[in-house]
């Protein structure tokens, strides 16, 4: 046995020995000048001699047990690890703040000549020739029902999933081509009226042009189009008046359906099946208007000329949508530009034969374009038997394409509700009111595509917040509840304060007279990164179709904080939210 030394007050290296039982108090800790004012940090960078004395000095006369030794070791390790973790966290936060400040400074100084999102994305859109080859059957179907292929297709293909959803929603909601043949669909002229009135009420001039062409081809009279805004019993038949009034109420902000309008529609359109197709068509008008308005697309001159007189007589104006020349409206670039660009790629081989071939292609394109414009000066009234029969060859390819996109998705309730709850976390109960299997599959598939974690370029948490923001703007309690539940279930780390801040931001007016980085909005308290705050700010600016152009700060924020594919994905998601909102306000007011 080793004898213990007697108690002594002698010091060892100038440090007075104390008992191991001495406790460490906050009074014995002193902070370095760098740490002063940091009251949240329980540990300092530097400690006094008394601190180390209390930790590592002990009286040799005290009994030292293994348990005391272990407690001392655990205490030291806990103190050390806590201090290191706090230091690392402070350094990480500091680096993030410095990076965000640097990005904000660069973005504010970054020039941007685009005035619309379409102009911003112009260099990234997909050539129409590529689309025609990839979606040949779909293009022929759009040509048949619209008269022309909208230029929006070239932008949506930047994010292919958005174009897939688009190609699924439109034929499914219009029940094409069966609607053209008068099979299993509502009266085609009422469908045309619903699409036109819904687009007109939304304020998207681009959608109005194409929906007018669609309505005229479905046999709707010019009288109805010119007087659709007046909603007078003297100008419209009772059934037409009920459809036009419902479309106007559902697609006019704040998008609510008065009980009188709802009851009048149910009374005048007796068939439940016909009512459903009309509701789907109004929802489709909201979907298309949201996308086209957000992009700020140029109106193709060749699409506008045949309906110019009718629209001008109705008081229509292009708003923020300029009218493009007919030559540049048929592709992602004009033939001259296409020839120039392709000649550059051929110059490396110095092939004279290749250049001659390009010239021949350009001349043939010009002749084809002149012929197409000559034949497109008027819009045919009604669908002819020949045009309807010509669609027969496109039906198998379109059906196969839609089945491929919606593969595995149930077509009826409650199976589709269980499927969505398993795939995305919520069953979306409004689908139980739909009876047409094609529409049910289209809505469910579009929701699944939009919230697909594996392929989405935008974090699902941000999509939930955008959905919550949209619910706040439209005062839709059903959507509000859905996205709060999805966020809690699939993004458990998201704080309730963040959702509350985003919801408050949806309700407040957002000025666009200065850069967003200097705005004092509710998003500042959301604990979101600068990038995600800007994404929600952009989404709010694009959520409601309007004739008013987006501010330059929205365009610059999109250029700085989002990729072209993310921009299209966000706009497509807003279109899906527009569909869901219309279904909820009619079936679950």
C-alpha positions in Angstrom: 0.0 0.0 0.0 1.2 3.5 -0.8 0.8 5.9 2.1 -1.2 9.0 1.4 0.5 12.4 1.9 -0.9 14.4 4.8 -3.1 17.5 4.1 -1.1 20.4 3.2 -1.7 23.9 2.0 1.5 23.8 -0.1 1.2 24.6 -3.7 2.5 22.7 -6.7 3.9 25.0 -9.4 2.2 27.9 -7.9 -1.3 26.4 -8.0 -3.0 25.7 -4.7 -4.4 22.2 -4.4 -8.1 21.9 -3.7 -10.6 19.1 -3.2 -11.8 17.1 -6.1 -15.4 17.7 -4.8 -15.1 21.4 -5.6 -17.8 22.3 -8.1 -17.4 24.5 -11.2 -19.5 27.6 -11.0 -20.2 30.3 -13.6 -18.5 32.8 -11.3 -15.2 31.1 -11.9 -15.4 31.5 -15.7 -14.2 34.5 -17.5 -14.7 35.3 -21.2 -12.2 36.5 -23.7 -12.8 39.9 -25.3 -14.0 38.1 -28.5 -16.7 36.2 -26.5 -18.1 39.2 -24.6 -21.8 39.7 -25.1 -22.3 36.1 -26.2 -24.6 35.2 -23.4 -25.9 32.1 -25.2 -22.6 30.3 -25.1 -22.1 28.3 -21.9 -18.4 27.9 -22.4 -15.7 30.5 -23.0 -12.7 30.3 -25.2 -10.4 31.0 -22.2 -10.8 30.1 -18.6 -9.1 31.4 -15.4 -6.6 29.4 -13.5 -9.3 28.6 -11.0 -11.2 26.7 -13.7 -8.4 24.4 -14.5 -7.6 24.1 -10.8 -11.1 22.9 -10.1 -11.0 20.5 -12.9 -7.6 18.9 -12.6 -6.3 19.6 -9.0 -7.2 17.5 -6.1 -6.1 16.9 -2.5 -3.9 13.8 -2.2 -5.4 13.1 1.2 -8.9 12.6 -0.4 -9.9 9.1 -1.3 -9.8 8.7 -5.1 -12.2 6.1 -6.5 -12.6 4.7 -10.0 -16.1 6.2 -10.1 -14.7 9.7 -9.4 -12.0 9.2 -12.1 -14.7 8.2 -14.6 -16.9 11.2 -13.7 -14.0 13.5 -14.3 -13.2 12.0 -17.7 -16.8 12.2 -18.9 -17.1 15.8 -17.6 -14.0 16.9 -19.6 -15.1 15.1 -22.7 -18.6 16.7 -22.6 -17.2 20.2 -22.1 -14.6 19.8 -24.9 -17.1 18.3 -27.5 -19.7 21.0 -26.7 -17.2 23.7 -27.1 -16.0 22.3 -30.5 -19.5 21.9 -31.8 -20.5 25.4 -30.9 -17.4 26.9 -32.5 -18.0 24.9 -35.7 -21.6 25.9 -35.8 -20.7 29.6 -35.4 -18.1 29.3 -38.1 -20.6 27.6 -40.4 -23.2 30.3 -39.9 -20.7 33.0 -40.5 -19.5 31.4 -43.7 -23.2 31.1 -44.9 -23.9 34.7 -44.1 -20.8 35.9 -45.9 -21.7 33.8 -48.9 -25.2 35.0 -49.1 -24.2 38.7 -48.7 -21.7 38.1 -51.6 -24.3 36.5 -53.8 -26.8 39.2 -53.1 -24.3 41.9 -54.0 -23.3 40.1 -57.2 -27.0 39.5 -58.2 -28.0 43.2 -57.6 -25.2 44.3 -59.9 -25.9 41.6 -62.5 -27.4 43.1 -65.7 -30.5 41.6 -67.2 -32.0 42.8 -70.5 -35.1 40.5 -70.4 -38.5 41.9 -69.6 -40.4 38.6 -69.3 -39.5 35.1 -68.2 -40.0 33.9 -71.8 -37.2 36.3 -72.9 -35.1 35.1 -70.0 -35.5 31.5 -71.1 -35.4 32.1 -74.8 -31.9 30.7 -75.3 -32.9 27.5 -73.5 -36.2 26.6 -75.2 -36.4 23.5 -77.4 -36.6 23.8 -81.2 -40.1 23.1 -82.6 -38.6 20.6 -85.1 -37.3 18.5 -82.2 -40.7 18.6 -80.5 -42.5 17.7 -83.7 -40.3 14.6 -84.0 -40.6 13.6 -80.3 -44.3 14.4 -79.9 -45.6 13.9 -83.4 -49.1 12.6 -82.5 -49.6 15.2 -79.8 -48.6 18.0 -82.1 -51.1 16.8 -84.7 -53.8 16.7 -82.1 -53.1 20.3 -80.9 -53.0 21.5 -84.5 -56.5 20.0 -85.0 -58.1 21.4 -81.9 -56.3 24.8 -81.7 -55.5 25.5 -85.4 -51.9 26.2 -84.4 -49.3 24.8 -82.0 -48.7 27.3 -79.2 -45.1 28.4 -78.7 -45.5 27.6 -75.0 -44.6 24.0 -75.9 -41.0 25.0 -76.6 -40.6 26.5 -73.1 -42.3 23.7 -71.2 -40.0 21.1 -72.7 -37.1 22.8 -70.8 -38.4 20.7 -67.9 -39.8 17.6 -69.6 -41.9 16.6 -66.7 -43.9 19.8 -67.1 -44.5 19.2 -70.7 -45.6 15.6 -69.9 -48.1 16.9 -67.4 -49.3 19.5 -70.0 -49.8 16.8 -72.7 -51.7 14.7 -70.2 -54.0 17.4 -68.7 -55.3 19.0 -71.9 -56.6 16.0 -73.8 -57.8 14.4 -70.5 -59.8 17.5 -69.3 -61.2 18.1 -72.8 -61.8 14.3 -73.3 -60.1 14.5 -76.7 -60.7 13.4 -79.4 -64.1 12.0 -78.2 -65.4 15.5 -77.5 -64.9 16.4 -81.2 -67.0 13.4 -82.2 -69.7 14.2 -79.7 -69.1 11.0 -77.7 -69.0 10.9 -73.9 -68.7 14.6 -73.5 -70.7 17.8 -73.0 -71.8 20.0 -75.9 -68.6 21.1 -77.6 -69.8 24.7 -78.0 -70.4 25.0 -74.2 -66.8 23.5 -73.7 -65.5 26.2 -76.0 -67.5 28.9 -74.2 -66.1 27.7 -70.8 -62.5 27.7 -72.0 -62.9 31.2 -73.6 -64.7 32.8 -70.6 -62.3 31.3 -68.1 -59.3 32.6 -70.0 -60.9 36.0 -70.5 -61.7 36.3 -66.8 -58.1 35.4 -65.8 -56.6 38.3 -67.7 -54.1 36.3 -69.8 -54.3 37.8 -73.3 -52.2 34.9 -74.8 -54.7 32.3 -73.5 -57.6 34.3 -74.8 -56.3 34.3 -78.4 -55.9 30.5 -78.5 -59.1 29.8 -76.6 -61.0 32.0 -79.0 -59.7 30.0 -81.9 -60.6 26.8 -80.0 -64.1 28.1 -79.3 -64.8 29.2 -82.9 -63.7 25.8 -84.2 -66.2 24.2 -81.7 -69.0 26.1 -83.3 -69.4 29.0 -80.8 -70.8 32.1 -82.5 -69.1 35.4 -82.7 -72.1 36.9 -81.0 -71.4 34.9 -77.8 -67.7 35.8 -77.8 -68.3 39.5 -78.3 -70.9 39.6 -75.5 -69.4 37.0 -73.1 -68.1 39.8 -70.8 -71.5 41.5 -70.5 -73.2 38.3 -69.2 -76.7 39.6 -70.2 -79.7 37.4 -70.7 -80.5 39.5 -73.8 -77.3 38.3 -75.4 -76.9 34.7 -74.2 -79.2 31.8 -73.8 -79.8 30.6 -70.1 -77.4 27.7 -70.4 -74.7 29.8 -72.0 -75.2 32.5 -69.4 -74.8 30.0 -66.6 -71.6 28.6 -68.0 -70.1 32.0 -68.8 -71.0 33.4 -65.4 -69.5 30.4 -63.5 -66.3 30.5 -65.6 -66.0 34.2 -64.9 -66.5 33.8 -61.1 -64.1 30.9 -60.8 -61.2 32.5 -62.7 -61.6 36.1 -61.4 -59.5 36.9 -58.4 -60.1 36.0 -55.5 -61.6 32.9 -57.2 -64.7 32.2 -55.2 -68.1 30.9 -56.4 -71.2 32.6 -55.0 -74.0 30.3 -54.1 -76.4 31.9 -56.6 -73.9 31.3 -59.4 -73.4 27.7 -58.3 -77.1 27.0 -58.1 -77.8 28.6 -61.4 -75.2 26.5 -63.1 -76.5 23.3 -61.6 -80.1 24.2 -62.6 -79.3 25.0 -66.3 -76.8 22.2 -66.9 -78.8 19.2 -65.7 -76.4 16.4 -66.6 -73.9 15.7 -63.8 -71.5 14.3 -66.4 -71.7 17.5 -68.5 -71.2 19.7 -65.4 -68.0 17.8 -64.6 -66.5 18.3 -68.1 -67.3 22.0 -67.9 -65.7 22.4 -64.4 -62.6 20.6 -65.8 -62.5 22.9 -68.8 -62.7 26.0 -66.5 -59.9 24.5 -64.4 -57.9 23.9 -67.6 -58.3 27.6 -68.5 -56.9 28.5 -65.1 -54.0 26.1 -65.6 -53.1 27.4 -69.1 -53.6 31.1 -68.1 -51.3 30.7 -65.0 -48.5 29.2 -67.2 -48.8 31.5 -70.2 -49.2 34.7 -68.0 -46.2 33.8 -65.9 -44.0 33.3 -68.9 -45.3 36.4 -70.7 -45.3 34.7 -74.1 -45.4 36.6 -77.3 -48.6 36.1 -79.2 -48.0 34.5 -82.6 -49.2 36.9 -85.4 -50.5 34.0 -87.4 -52.6 32.8 -84.5 -53.9 36.4 -83.8 -54.8 37.6 -87.3 -57.8 35.3 -87.9 -59.4 36.5 -84.6 -58.2 40.1 -84.6 -61.5 41.7 -85.5 -63.6 39.6 -83.1 -61.2 40.2 -80.1 -60.9 43.9 -80.8 -64.7 44.2 -81.0 -64.9 42.6 -77.5 -62.5 45.1 -76.0 -59.5 42.7 -75.8 -55.9 44.1 -75.4 -52.6 42.3 -75.6 -51.4 43.7 -72.2 -47.9 42.5 -71.4 -47.9 40.0 -74.3 -46.4 41.5 -77.4 -47.4 40.2 -80.9 -44.5 38.3 -82.6 -43.9 38.2 -86.3 -45.4 35.1 -88.1 -42.0 33.9 -89.3 -40.4 33.7 -85.9 -43.5 32.2 -84.2 -43.1 28.8 -85.8 -39.9 27.7 -84.1 -37.5 28.4 -81.4 -35.6 30.6 -83.8 -36.3 32.2 -87.2 -35.2 30.3 -90.3 -32.5 33.0 -90.9 -31.2 32.5 -87.4 -31.4 28.8 -87.7 -29.5 28.8 -91.0 -26.9 31.1 -89.5 -26.4 29.0 -86.4 -26.3 25.7 -88.4 -23.9 27.2 -90.9 -21.5 28.0 -88.0 -21.5 24.3 -87.0 -20.9 23.3 -90.5 -18.1 25.8 -91.1 -15.6 23.6 -89.2 -15.9 20.9 -91.9 -15.7 23.5 -94.6 -18.3 21.6 -96.6 -19.7 23.5 -99.5 -22.3 20.8 -100.1 -23.6 21.1 -96.5 -24.1 24.9 -96.9 -26.0 24.4 -100.2 -28.2 21.8 -98.4 -29.0 24.3 -95.7 -29.9 26.9 -98.3 -32.3 24.5 -99.9 -33.9 23.6 -96.6 -34.4 27.3 -95.8 -36.1 28.0 -99.2 -38.4 25.0 -98.7 -39.2 26.2 -95.2 -40.1 29.7 -96.6 -42.4 28.2 -99.2 -44.1 26.0 -96.6 -44.6 28.9 -94.3 -46.1 31.2 -97.0 -48.5 28.4 -97.9 -49.5 27.9 -94.2 -50.1 31.6 -93.7 -52.2 31.9 -96.8 -54.4 29.1 -95.7 -54.7 30.4 -92.1 -56.4 33.7 -92.6 -59.7 32.6 -91.2 -60.8 30.1 -88.5 -63.1 27.3 -89.6 -66.4 27.3 -87.8 -67.2 23.9 -86.4 -65.4 20.6 -86.7 -65.8 19.0 -90.1 -66.3 15.3 -90.6 -63.0 15.1 -92.6 -61.0 16.9 -89.9 -62.5 14.6 -87.2 -61.7 11.4 -89.2 -58.2 12.6 -89.7 -57.6 12.4 -86.0 -58.2 8.6 -86.0 -54.6 7.9 -86.9 -53.4 9.9 -84.0 -55.6 8.3 -81.3 -53.6 5.1 -80.7 -50.3 7.0 -80.3 -51.9 9.6 -77.9 -53.6 7.0 -75.8 -50.4 5.0 -75.6 -48.5 8.1 -74.5 -51.0 9.0 -71.8 -51.1 5.4 -70.5 -47.3 5.4 -70.3 -47.3 8.7 -68.2 -50.2 7.5 -65.9 -49.0 3.9 -65.6 -50.0 2.4 -62.3 -52.2 5.3 -61.2 -55.8 4.1 -60.2 -58.7 5.6 -62.0 -61.4 5.7 -59.3 -62.0 6.7 -55.7 -61.0 5.5 -53.0 -58.2 3.6 -54.7 -56.6 6.8 -56.1 -56.8 8.4 -52.6 -54.9 5.5 -51.1 -52.4 5.7 -53.9 -51.7 9.4 -53.4 -51.5 9.1 -49.7 -48.8 6.4 -50.1 -46.9 8.2 -52.8 -47.0 11.9 -51.7 -48.5 11.8 -48.2 -52.1 13.0 -48.8 -55.1 11.6 -50.5 -56.6 14.9 -51.9 -60.2 14.2 -51.0 -61.7 16.4 -53.8 -61.0 13.6 -56.2 -63.9 11.6 -54.7 -66.3 14.0 -56.5 -64.9 13.3 -60.0 -66.6 10.5 -61.9 -64.6 10.4 -65.2 -61.7 8.0 -64.8 -59.6 9.8 -67.4 -59.7 13.1 -65.4 -59.1 11.3 -62.1 -55.9 9.7 -63.5 -54.7 12.9 -65.0 -55.1 14.9 -61.8 -53.5 12.2 -59.6 -50.6 11.7 -62.0 -49.9 15.4 -62.3 -49.8 15.7 -58.5 -47.5 12.7 -58.3 -45.2 14.2 -61.0 -45.1 17.6 -59.3 -44.2 16.2 -55.9 -41.9 13.5 -57.1 -38.9 13.7 -54.7 -36.6 11.6 -57.0 -36.9 13.8 -60.1 -37.9 17.2 -58.8 -35.3 20.0 -59.1 -36.9 22.1 -56.4 -36.8 20.8 -52.8 -40.2 19.3 -51.9 -40.2 21.5 -48.8 -40.2 24.6 -50.9 -43.1 23.2 -53.0 -45.1 22.7 -49.8 -44.4 26.3 -48.8 -45.4 27.5 -52.3 -48.6 25.6 -52.0 -49.2 27.1 -48.5 -48.5 30.5 -49.9 -51.0 29.9 -52.8 -53.6 28.8 -50.3 -53.1 32.0 -48.3 -53.4 34.2 -51.5 -56.6 32.4 -52.5 -57.9 31.8 -49.0 -58.4 28.1 -49.6 -58.5 26.4 -46.2 -58.4 22.9 -47.8 -55.1 23.6 -49.5 -53.7 25.3 -46.4 -54.5 22.2 -44.3 -53.0 19.8 -47.0 -49.6 21.5 -47.3 -49.2 22.0 -43.5 -49.8 18.3 -43.1 -47.4 17.4 -45.9 -44.7 19.6 -44.5 -45.1 18.1 -41.0 -45.1 14.6 -42.4 -42.4 14.8 -45.1 -40.3 17.7 -43.8 -40.3 17.2 -40.0 -37.3 19.6 -39.6 -39.3 22.5 -41.0 -40.2 24.9 -38.2 -43.8 26.1 -37.6 -42.4 29.6 -37.5 -41.3 29.2 -41.1 -44.8 28.1 -42.3 -46.4 31.0 -40.4 -44.0 33.5 -41.9 -44.7 32.3 -45.5 -48.4 32.4 -44.8 -48.2 36.0 -43.5 -46.1 36.8 -46.6 -49.0 35.5 -48.8 -51.4 37.9 -47.2 -49.3 41.1 -47.3 -48.8 43.3 -50.3 -45.4 43.0 -51.8 -43.9 46.2 -53.3 -41.9 45.9 -56.5 -40.3 49.3 -56.5 -37.0 48.1 -55.0 -34.9 44.9 -55.0 -36.3 42.1 -52.8 -33.1 41.9 -50.8 -34.0 45.3 -49.3 -37.6 44.5 -48.7 -38.9 44.2 -45.1 -41.3 41.3 -45.6 -42.5 38.4 -43.4 -40.1 36.1 -45.2 -37.2 37.7 -43.2 -38.5 35.8 -40.2 -38.9 32.5 -42.0 -35.4 31.0 -41.3 -35.1 30.2 -45.0 -32.0 30.8 -47.0 -31.8 33.8 -49.3 -32.2 31.5 -52.4 -35.4 29.9 -51.0 -36.8 33.3 -50.0 -36.3 34.6 -53.5 -38.0 31.5 -55.0 -41.1 32.0 -52.9 -41.1 35.7 -53.8 -40.9 34.7 -57.5 -43.7 32.2 -57.1 -46.0 34.8 -55.5 -45.4 37.2 -58.4 -46.3 34.4 -60.9 -49.2 32.8 -59.0 -52.0 35.1 -60.2 -52.5 35.6 -63.9 -52.5 39.3 -64.8 -52.1 41.7 -67.7 -49.5 43.5 -65.7 -45.9 42.6 -66.5 -43.6 41.1 -63.9 -41.3 43.6 -62.2 -37.6 43.7 -63.3 -36.7 42.5 -59.8 -38.6 39.3 -60.3 -36.9 38.7 -63.6 -33.5 39.4 -62.1 -34.2 37.2 -59.1 -35.2 34.3 -61.4 -32.0 34.7 -63.4 -29.8 34.8 -60.3 -31.4 32.2 -58.0 -33.1 29.6 -60.4 -32.0 27.5 -63.3 -34.2 27.5 -66.4 -35.6 24.1 -65.6 -36.4 25.1 -62.0 -38.3 28.1 -63.3 -40.5 26.0 -65.6 -41.0 23.4 -62.8 -42.2 26.2 -60.5 -44.6 27.6 -63.1 -46.0 24.2 -63.8 -46.5 23.6 -60.1 -48.5 26.9 -59.9 -50.7 25.7 -62.7 -51.4 22.4 -60.9 -52.3 24.5 -57.8 -54.7 26.5 -59.9 -56.5 23.3 -61.0 -56.8 22.0 -57.4 -58.1 25.3 -56.2 -60.9 25.4 -58.8 -61.9 21.8 -57.9 -62.0 22.6 -54.2 -64.0 25.8 -54.5 -66.7 24.2 -56.6 -67.0 20.7 -54.9 -65.9 21.6 -51.4 -66.7 25.3 -50.9 
